[in-house]
Structure formats: structure tokens, C-alpha cells
Amino acid sequence: MTTTTPPVANPAPTPGSSKAPGTDKRRGRLLAAVLTAQFMALLDVFIVNVAAPTIRVELHASGAGLQLVIAGYTISYAVLLITGARLGERLGHRRVFLAGLAVFTAASLACGLSQSTGQLIAFRLVQGAGSAVLIPQVLSLIQRNFTGEARMKALGAYSAVLATGAAAGQVVGGVLVSADLFGTGWRPVFLVNVPVGVVLLFLAARVLPRDDRSEPGRARGLDLPGLVLLGAAVSLFTVPLVLGEQEGWPLWTWLSLGASAVVFALFCGFEARLARRGGAPLISPRVLRVPGMGLAVFRLGVVMAVNSGFLFVLSLHLQGGLGYSALRAGLTFGPSAMVFGVIGLTWRKWPAALQRALIPGGFALAAVSCVAVGLLLRDGGDGGMWLYVAFVGGGAGLSLGFSPTLTRALATVGPQDAADASGLLATVTQLGQLTGVAVFGAIFLGGIESQGASGAYSSADALLVCFYALAAAAALGAVSGLVRMRR
């Protein structure tokens, strides 16, 4: 089997579909609305990182409290993604998208006006829940309203937005905190969402197609036992990953990680039994049986782990080891984010002879670039112009590993399974990001602590070891691509 793009199913036109006459302009506005909302929600996973020192001073937050401010959004977001996907299928993607956007916007306002650490933590949890309801509808709306080449282009744009949100969050956060608008300090990193969210609510209400109550699958139940088991498994996995480094990896973190595997096994067993009884499991077995879906899940997890680990560790080195400001550190990632987006939008136009090699070649390029970054910074310097060349190579490689994988995985998923596929892949990308930050962050910080020193040189030594580990992870993705090519 080759890795050329599989044929795309062209379902019968539904209201608002790409085959209805005179819908091209409306379809473009629909894509702009949903991708802008997705970008805004993804931005808030990372935008708070650079505002953390200011939040700690102004709200007198403890270390644990500050960690929960940052992690609360991510935890509720990861736990509720599958639930959000199923709600969209059951209640209507338009309705649930608008509800999630409204919750996210209101919670952003509440975060920006918070007067205590406890308030900010609580509203961040609500903000993450709004994102979890909002994000899965984006893929489902694309799947249901675009077909053929138009769907491929829309998925390319989706990939570009998804993977550039991390770098953009740090850039935007650095700009807003450094500007200190009207003496408001950290608050604009949340308040900036409010006017954007209000405009998007108005636009989306006009351009998103009305939900069709007659669509098959709408009557499927929520599978509450499955939701509880999956939510518990994801919580047991994400909480220690987010808090483990801060707490020094105590015994409870390892027990929680072990328990997550047990609960996930219980979830899989329950879902299999439910499917055999003719019930409606949380993730349709048809999605899991799509050719290449398992391999795609692995690749997407690896890409997002490498991407998030790369950004997190390098941000720590630039600000802690080299003394860069938050703004300068954020802007450093600009070239990588830009090339990621450009390749995500253009790879389908490349010669057919290259298509089979895109994914393994992309992972291999990412691995080489990771090694190059580590070597360029190993002496405590700034790497010069060659560092940006390595950044471009890393962004290009990760984009080639991510965008074709996502597009090809979704190309054969029918509209009736769009919600399940959206929830599954969105959860995988989020868990990949968490895993990358936790694993590679632990390698980097552990390396610094083991040297018992501070400054650019000790940070650079730890960085080199960490980037060798990042390169090894990217190499696993390259091997997975070669296995696929030889089948």
C-alpha cells in the first residue's frame, strides 16, 4: 500500500454543503470563522506561559496555584474533548460550536477580571471546558461542508492553524505582557479574546449551516459510562504530567499514571462489549477500523510531542539560560511557525513523485534539525543565523509529518463518523502536547539540576541532551513512515 492520498468520499449534498449552488463565498466565510475560533482557543493553551511571572506577583500566587492557573485549562480541555465531539453529533454541530464559543468568551472575560488566584483557576477550568466543546466541531463542520479538493484544502488550513497555535501563543503573550496596556499587566492575554469572540459569535451565527435533525446518528446516546471511564483515564494521565515536574514527581504521580492505564483498559473493554450489544460506543468502531488510522494516531502523537517539547524546552533555555525577554523569546519561534503553516497549505501541490516520501522525509528532517539546534546552542551562544535555518528545517519537517497524516487519515472517514474522528484526533494531539512538555521538560530540567550550576553553559548542556531525545522521537516517526511505504 502506498501513502498517496486515498479517494475522498463525496456524500450527497446536505444543507450548506459544498455541492449546493452559490455556496463558495459562504463556505469560505464558514472556514474563516471556525478556524479563527480554533486558533483563539489553541492560543490560550500557551499564551499564559509568558504571563505567569506577572500573574504570580500581582495575585500573590503560590507555585502550586500558578501551576494550576496554567494547567487548569489544559486538564479540562483534554478531559472533555471526546464529550464535546459527541455533544456536537447529538445536539448539532452549529449549536454546540456557538455554545462552546460563548462559554469560552465569557470565561475569558471572567479570567481577565479575576481578583484572586482561586478565581482565576476556576475560570480557567471553565475556559478549557468551552474549548473542549468548541474545538471538535471544527473538524466535523469541515467534514460535513467540504468535499473533494475543497476538503483537502480546508484540512490543510486546519493543520496549519492547529500546529502554529503553540508558537503564536508565546509570541502574542509576549507582545501583550510587554505592552502592559493601560497598566493592566497580564489581563490582556485573556481580555483580547472578548472582542474577537463576540465578532465570531455574530459571524458564525450567520454563516454556519443550520443543523439537520434528520442526519443519521443524531439519536445516538451519550454513552455516559464510557464518558466517565474515559474522563477518569485522561484525568489520571494528564494531572501528573502537568504537575509532576513542579511537585518533584512524588509517589502519587506514578500511581496515577499506572491507574490511568488500568482505567483505560476498562474503558476499552466496556466499549467493545457495548459495540457487540449493538449500542453506541463513544468512538465508533468504524473509525478505529479506517485503514491507517492507528498509524496516524501514533504519528500525530509523536509530531505534537516533539513540537510542544521543542517549544517548551527552547523557551526555557532562551529566557532562563540566555536571558531573553518574553517578547524576544516568542518572536524567535516565528520562522518555524511560518514555514509550518506554509507547507501545511501547499504540500498537496508538490510533484506526485515526492508524495510517498513526505511523511518519513519530514520526520527525518525534523530529527536532523533537532540535532542541529542542540549543537548550535551547545556552547551557550545564540546560534547565529544558522539557528534560524535549523528552525525552518524543524518547522518544515514537523509540518510534513503532521499535515499529510491528518489529511489522509480523515479522507476516508465519512460524515457520519466525523464527530468520533474529530474527538479522537483532537484528544490525541492534546495528549501528545502534554506528553511532550512533561517528558522533554523533565529531561531538560533534570539535566540542569544534575549539574548543580546555573547560566547559559549548564542550560546549553542540558538542552543538547534533550534535543538528542527529541531527535530520537522524530526518528520513530520516520520509521513508521517507512513501514507504511513498504506495506
Solvent accessible surface area in square Angstrom, and as a share of the most:
residue,aa,sasa,rsa
1,M,111,0.50
2,T,63,0.36
3,T,8,0.05
4,T,72,0.42
5,T,55,0.32
6,P,37,0.24
7,P,118,0.74
8,V,27,0.16
9,A,51,0.40
10,N,91,0.47
11,P,44,0.28
12,A,79,0.61
13,P,79,0.50
14,T,52,0.30
15,P,86,0.54
16,G,24,0.23
17,S,5,0.03
18,S,18,0.11
19,K,106,0.45
20,A,30,0.24
21,P,130,0.81
22,G,83,0.80
23,T,18,0.11
24,D,98,0.51
25,K,151,0.64
26,R,86,0.32
27,R,49,0.18
28,G,42,0.40
29,R,100,0.37
30,L,4,0.02
31,L,33,0.16
32,A,56,0.43
33,A,1,0.01
34,V,0,0.00
35,L,17,0.08
36,T,56,0.33
37,A,0,0.00
38,Q,0,0.00
39,F,65,0.27
40,M,10,0.04
41,A,0,0.00
42,L,7,0.03
43,L,14,0.07
44,D,0,0.00
45,V,14,0.08
46,F,18,0.07
47,I,0,0.00
48,V,0,0.00
49,N,48,0.25
50,V,11,0.07
51,A,0,0.00
52,A,10,0.08
53,P,89,0.56
54,T,36,0.21
55,I,0,0.00
56,R,116,0.42
57,V,109,0.63
58,E,81,0.36
59,L,22,0.11
60,H,165,0.73
61,A,8,0.06
62,S,69,0.44
63,G,17,0.16
64,A,51,0.39
65,G,9,0.09
66,L,20,0.10
67,Q,40,0.18
68,L,64,0.32
69,V,0,0.00
70,I,42,0.21
71,A,2,0.02
72,G,1,0.01
73,Y,0,0.00
74,T,10,0.06
75,I,26,0.13
76,S,15,0.09
77,Y,5,0.02
78,A,1,0.01
79,V,28,0.16
80,L,62,0.31
81,L,0,0.00
82,I,10,0.05
83,T,29,0.17
84,G,0,0.00
85,A,4,0.03
86,R,1,0.00
87,L,43,0.21
88,G,0,0.00
89,E,4,0.02
90,R,89,0.33
91,L,84,0.42
92,G,0,0.00
93,H,4,0.02
94,R,26,0.10
95,R,109,0.40
96,V,7,0.04
97,F,1,0.00
98,L,31,0.16
99,A,51,0.39
100,G,1,0.01
101,L,0,0.00
102,A,42,0.32
103,V,63,0.36
104,F,0,0.00
105,T,9,0.05
106,A,61,0.47
107,A,4,0.03
108,S,0,0.00
109,L,75,0.37
110,A,24,0.18
111,C,0,0.00
112,G,0,0.00
113,L,104,0.52
114,S,1,0.01
115,Q,127,0.57
116,S,46,0.30
117,T,25,0.15
118,G,48,0.47
119,Q,81,0.36
120,L,0,0.00
121,I,33,0.17
122,A,48,0.37
123,F,70,0.29
124,R,0,0.00
125,L,73,0.36
126,V,70,0.40
127,Q,0,0.00
128,G,0,0.00
129,A,26,0.20
130,G,1,0.01
131,S,0,0.00
132,A,0,0.00
133,V,32,0.18
134,L,0,0.00
135,I,3,0.02
136,P,2,0.01
137,Q,0,0.00
138,V,0,0.00
139,L,2,0.01
140,S,1,0.01
141,L,6,0.03
142,I,0,0.00
143,Q,1,0.00
144,R,37,0.13
145,N,5,0.03
146,F,7,0.03
147,T,17,0.10
148,G,24,0.23
149,E,100,0.45
150,A,26,0.20
151,R,1,0.00
152,M,11,0.05
153,K,103,0.44
154,A,1,0.01
155,L,0,0.00
156,G,0,0.00
157,A,17,0.13
158,Y,4,0.02
159,S,0,0.00
160,A,9,0.07
161,V,28,0.16
162,L,11,0.05
163,A,5,0.04
164,T,20,0.12
165,G,1,0.01
166,A,3,0.02
167,A,5,0.04
168,A,20,0.15
169,G,0,0.00
170,Q,8,0.04
171,V,29,0.17
172,V,48,0.28
173,G,0,0.00
174,G,0,0.00
175,V,69,0.40
176,L,23,0.12
177,V,27,0.16
178,S,67,0.43
179,A,53,0.41
180,D,65,0.34
181,L,79,0.39
182,F,200,0.83
183,G,62,0.60
184,T,44,0.25
185,G,7,0.07
186,W,0,0.00
187,R,46,0.17
188,P,11,0.07
189,V,0,0.00
190,F,0,0.00
191,L,51,0.25
192,V,55,0.32
193,N,2,0.01
194,V,31,0.18
195,P,80,0.51
196,V,58,0.33
197,G,0,0.00
198,V,84,0.48
199,V,95,0.55
200,L,9,0.05
201,L,48,0.24
202,F,137,0.57
203,L,54,0.27
204,A,0,0.00
205,A,42,0.33
206,R,157,0.57
207,V,4,0.03
208,L,2,0.01
209,P,16,0.10
210,R,179,0.65
211,D,36,0.19
212,D,39,0.20
213,R,181,0.66
214,S,91,0.59
215,E,29,0.13
216,P,103,0.65
217,G,30,0.29
218,R,29,0.10
219,A,94,0.73
220,R,48,0.18
221,G,34,0.33
222,L,47,0.23
223,D,18,0.09
224,L,113,0.56
225,P,72,0.45
226,G,0,0.00
227,L,23,0.11
228,V,104,0.60
229,L,43,0.22
230,L,16,0.08
231,G,13,0.12
232,A,39,0.31
233,A,4,0.03
234,V,9,0.05
235,S,33,0.22
236,L,54,0.27
237,F,63,0.26
238,T,0,0.00
239,V,42,0.24
240,P,0,0.00
241,L,18,0.09
242,V,21,0.12
243,L,25,0.13
244,G,0,0.00
245,E,54,0.24
246,Q,87,0.39
247,E,84,0.38
248,G,57,0.55
249,W,56,0.20
250,P,44,0.28
251,L,128,0.64
252,W,105,0.37
253,T,0,0.00
254,W,144,0.50
255,L,113,0.56
256,S,14,0.09
257,L,36,0.18
258,G,40,0.38
259,A,38,0.29
260,S,9,0.06
261,A,66,0.51
262,V,93,0.53
263,V,25,0.15
264,F,101,0.42
265,A,64,0.49
266,L,104,0.52
267,F,10,0.04
268,C,57,0.34
269,G,27,0.25
270,F,40,0.17
271,E,18,0.08
272,A,46,0.36
273,R,115,0.42
274,L,26,0.13
275,A,37,0.28
276,R,180,0.66
277,R,160,0.59
278,G,67,0.65
279,G,37,0.35
280,A,25,0.20
281,P,8,0.05
282,L,2,0.01
283,I,24,0.12
284,S,3,0.02
285,P,41,0.26
286,R,120,0.44
287,V,0,0.00
288,L,105,0.52
289,R,171,0.62
290,V,20,0.11
291,P,95,0.59
292,G,23,0.22
293,M,2,0.01
294,G,55,0.53
295,L,44,0.22
296,A,6,0.04
297,V,40,0.23
298,F,91,0.38
299,R,12,0.04
300,L,0,0.00
301,G,17,0.17
302,V,18,0.11
303,V,0,0.00
304,M,0,0.00
305,A,14,0.11
306,V,1,0.00
307,N,12,0.06
308,S,2,0.01
309,G,0,0.00
310,F,9,0.04
311,L,8,0.04
312,F,57,0.24
313,V,0,0.00
314,L,0,0.00
315,S,11,0.07
316,L,59,0.29
317,H,0,0.00
318,L,1,0.01
319,Q,63,0.28
320,G,63,0.61
321,G,12,0.12
322,L,38,0.19
323,G,60,0.58
324,Y,31,0.12
325,S,66,0.42
326,A,23,0.18
327,L,56,0.28
328,R,129,0.47
329,A,2,0.01
330,G,1,0.01
331,L,96,0.48
332,T,7,0.04
333,F,1,0.00
334,G,26,0.25
335,P,42,0.26
336,S,15,0.10
337,A,20,0.15
338,M,139,0.62
339,V,29,0.17
340,F,5,0.02
341,G,12,0.12
342,V,80,0.46
343,I,16,0.08
344,G,0,0.00
345,L,84,0.42
346,T,46,0.27
347,W,1,0.00
348,R,45,0.17
349,K,156,0.66
350,W,76,0.27
351,P,85,0.53
352,A,85,0.66
353,A,95,0.73
354,L,86,0.43
355,Q,22,0.10
356,R,94,0.34
357,A,48,0.37
358,L,9,0.04
359,I,3,0.02
360,P,9,0.06
361,G,36,0.34
362,G,0,0.00
363,F,1,0.00
364,A,46,0.35
365,L,70,0.35
366,A,1,0.00
367,A,14,0.11
368,V,100,0.57
369,S,6,0.04
370,C,3,0.02
371,V,47,0.27
372,A,33,0.25
373,V,0,0.00
374,G,0,0.00
375,L,67,0.33
376,L,61,0.31
377,L,0,0.00
378,R,109,0.40
379,D,92,0.48
380,G,15,0.14
381,G,36,0.35
382,D,76,0.39
383,G,18,0.17
384,G,39,0.38
385,M,148,0.66
386,W,177,0.62
387,L,6,0.03
388,Y,78,0.30
389,V,84,0.48
390,A,10,0.08
391,F,0,0.00
392,V,62,0.36
393,G,12,0.12
394,G,6,0.05
395,G,0,0.00
396,A,12,0.09
397,G,0,0.00
398,L,10,0.05
399,S,0,0.00
400,L,17,0.08
401,G,0,0.00
402,F,0,0.00
403,S,0,0.00
404,P,0,0.00
405,T,4,0.02
406,L,1,0.01
407,T,0,0.00
408,R,25,0.09
409,A,6,0.05
410,L,1,0.00
411,A,0,0.00
412,T,53,0.31
413,V,1,0.01
414,G,12,0.12
415,P,24,0.15
416,Q,77,0.34
417,D,9,0.04
418,A,0,0.00
419,A,1,0.01
420,D,5,0.03
421,A,0,0.00
422,S,1,0.01
423,G,0,0.00
424,L,22,0.11
425,L,2,0.01
426,A,7,0.05
427,T,10,0.06
428,V,21,0.12
429,T,7,0.04
430,Q,4,0.02
431,L,42,0.21
432,G,7,0.06
433,Q,11,0.05
434,L,16,0.08
435,T,43,0.25
436,G,0,0.00
437,V,45,0.26
438,A,7,0.05
439,V,66,0.38
440,F,14,0.06
441,G,2,0.02
442,A,28,0.22
443,I,59,0.30
444,F,3,0.01
445,L,48,0.24
446,G,35,0.34
447,G,20,0.19
448,I,41,0.21
449,E,129,0.58
450,S,96,0.62
451,Q,73,0.32
452,G,71,0.69
453,A,58,0.45
454,S,106,0.69
455,G,38,0.37
456,A,25,0.19
457,Y,152,0.58
458,S,9,0.06
459,S,5,0.03
460,A,0,0.00
461,D,71,0.37
462,A,2,0.02
463,L,0,0.00
464,L,33,0.16
465,V,90,0.52
466,C,0,0.00
467,F,0,0.00
468,Y,103,0.39
469,A,29,0.22
470,L,0,0.00
471,A,10,0.08
472,A,61,0.48
473,A,21,0.16
474,A,0,0.00
475,A,43,0.33
476,L,106,0.53
477,G,0,0.00
478,A,13,0.10
479,V,85,0.49
480,S,9,0.06
481,G,1,0.01
482,L,74,0.37
483,V,82,0.47
484,R,29,0.10
485,M,41,0.18
486,R,194,0.71
487,R,159,0.58
